[in-house]
Amino acid sequence: MGENRVIETTGIAVVAWLHNQSRYSKYITPAVNWLVSTVKSGGRYGSTQATILALKAITSYMERFSGLNGDGEFVLRLNGDVA
């Protein structure tokens, strides 16, 4: 429902668009940027399904465009503890 549905749909769209980049290139990066901007505290997106689809879209994007560079931080937490 609501925001979860938008996140899920965007994630599915990005994965599909990546299969035809020449046709959908103008939509891919803005959609991924939007997904990244909507992450909630703790790295989740709301429902489990929304989180999985958002992360699948982001990782698929990063696999295709692995030459992108930038500053950032990645922290893996398992049950609240840094792994």
Long-range contacts (C-beta under 8 A, 24 or more apart in sequence): 3-38, 3-46, 3-50, 4-45, 4-46, 4-47, 4-49, 4-50, 7-35, 7-38, 7-45, 7-46, 7-50, 7-53, 7-54, 8-47, 8-49, 8-50, 8-53, 8-54, 10-34, 10-35, 10-54, 10-57, 11-35, 11-50, 11-53, 11-54, 11-55, 11-56, 11-57, 12-53, 12-57, 13-57, 14-57, 14-60, 14-61, 15-56, 15-57, 15-60, 18-60, 18-61, 18-64, 21-64, 28-61, 31-57, 32-57, 32-58, 32-61, 42-77, 43-77
